Amino acid sequence: MNKADAIREVAKNHLHLTNNQIKQELRRQGVVVSSSFIVNVLGSHKKRLALSSYSIDLRKKAQEFLALAGDDYDLARNLLALAATNQD
């Protein structure tokens, strides 16, 4: 498991955790990351708090989208980036 996966695993069911709380949990697991790396992987704490209110429904939809992309995370991410740039 790489550092980004470790961050996602810690935050998976705890979007309310601050960057420092995530760093502390990862440090207990022997993984050292910076706050900026956490923001790159998960987004800012403020945005995560906003998402937490409807994250269950979005997570289900994200899982469905990932399955449609053949469970290829990189492909799914690239498709989302492409969709974001092609908005009318």
C-alpha positions in Angstrom: 0.0 0.0 0.0 1.4 3.4 -1.0 1.1 6.6 1.1 -2.0 7.9 -0.8 -3.8 4.6 -0.3 -2.9 4.7 3.4 -4.4 8.3 3.7 -7.6 7.2 1.9 -7.9 4.2 4.2 -7.6 6.3 7.4 -10.1 8.9 6.1 -12.5 6.4 4.4 -15.1 6.5 7.2 -13.8 9.6 9.0 -14.0 12.6 6.6 -14.2 14.8 9.7 -10.6 14.1 10.8 -8.2 17.1 10.5 -5.0 16.8 8.6 -3.1 16.6 11.9 -5.3 13.7 13.1 -4.7 11.8 9.9 -0.9 12.4 10.2 -0.9 11.2 13.8 -2.8 8.0 12.8 -0.5 7.3 9.9 2.5 8.0 12.1 1.3 5.3 14.5 1.2 3.0 11.4 4.8 4.0 10.5 3.8 6.2 7.6 5.0 9.8 7.5 3.1 12.3 5.3 2.8 16.1 5.1 -0.4 18.1 5.3 0.0 19.2 1.7 0.2 15.6 0.6 -3.1 14.9 2.5 -4.7 17.9 0.8 -3.5 16.6 -2.6 -5.0 13.2 -1.9 -8.3 14.1 -0.1 -8.8 17.8 -0.6 -8.9 20.4 2.2 -10.4 19.7 5.6 -13.1 22.3 4.9 -14.1 20.6 1.7 -14.1 17.2 3.4 -16.5 18.5 6.1 -18.8 19.8 3.5 -18.8 16.5 1.7 -19.3 14.5 4.9 -23.0 15.4 5.0 -23.8 13.5 1.8 -20.7 11.3 1.4 -22.6 8.0 1.8 -24.6 8.6 -1.3 -21.7 10.0 -3.2 -19.5 7.1 -2.2 -22.0 4.6 -3.6 -22.1 6.6 -6.9 -18.3 6.8 -6.9 -18.1 3.0 -6.5 -20.5 2.5 -9.3 -18.5 4.9 -11.5 -15.2 3.1 -10.6 -16.8 -0.2 -11.5 -17.9 1.2 -14.9 -14.2 2.2 -15.4 -13.2 -1.4 -14.9 -12.0 -0.6 -11.3 -9.2 1.3 -12.8 -8.7 4.3 -10.4 -6.4 6.2 -12.7 -8.8 5.9 -15.6 -11.7 7.0 -13.5 -9.7 10.0 -12.2 -8.7 11.0 -15.7 -12.3 10.7 -16.9 -13.5 13.0 -14.1 -10.8 15.5 -14.9 -11.8 15.4 -18.6 -15.5 15.8 -17.7 -14.6 18.8 -15.5 -12.7 20.5 -18.3 -15.5 19.9 -20.8 -18.3 21.6 -18.9 -20.5 23.8 -20.9 
